[in-house]
Amino acid sequence: MTSAHTQQTLPLIINWRTEITLTQKIVLAILFACVTGIMAQIKIPLPFTPVPVTGQTFAVLMAGVLLGKKWGSLSQVIYAVLGLAGIPWFSGMTGGAAFLSGPTVGYVVGFILAAFFVGHISEKYRQSQSFPFMLFIMFVAHTLIFLPGLLHLALWTFAVQGKQPTLMHILSMGLFPFVTGEIIKTTLAALTASRIMALTGNNR
């Protein structure tokens, strides 16, 4: 292997996340928690469901790609824990332990899982730099958001209404209204992430 070839290959191998300090990683995790909280305030209430449309999933997916599985998922843990501690950065500028009795807790749990999954895949597979692959793994990650989200929504609905909701009822409240928005946000996230990874040579 020639020196010139090594110089060309090295930037493609080095992961920029390994070149920053622990303090910087913590700061970035807190920053993405803040970004998630900000995106939560982009809120469109829907009259037929207690779950609003928000911009959070864009931040969640980007956290996974840019920070990796460990720090990306930690950013969402920070978002959840500090929100429960009282910081009003859940949707609608709410916060506190009362959030646990609401209908959207499962989605926040899913944020942690999705950030970990996207971070894990993007770290493990070099081809994740490409837009099609990134788009695919981000769409798959949505199952990790919606499964706990829908499960908790079903439990919440049962507790509030006192009767078991049908599957179609839960899907009509917690999934179907969000498909179009998630496609748009996921496409934008995949485009942004793949471009950043290409520019930084961040393709494991």
DAVEN-V137170 format. One line per field, one symbol per residue. ss: DSSP state (H for helix, E for strand, C for the rest). burial: # if it has 9 or more other C-alpha atoms within 8 Angstrom, else .. Layout:
ss->???
burial->???
This chain:
ss->CCHHHHHHHHHHHCCHHHHCCHHHHHHHHHHHHHHHHHHHCCCECCCCCCCCECCHHHHHHHHHHHHHHHHHHHHHHHHHHHHHHCCCCECCCECCHHHHHCCCHHHHHHHHHHHHHHHHHHHHCHHHHCHHHHHHHHHHHHHHHHHHHHHHHHHHHHHHHCCCCCHHHHHHHHCHHHHHHHHHHHHHHHHHHHHHHHHHCCCC
burial->.....#....#####.........##.################..#...###############################.##########..####.#...#####################.##.##.#.###.###.##.###########.###......#....######..#...#..#######.##.###..####
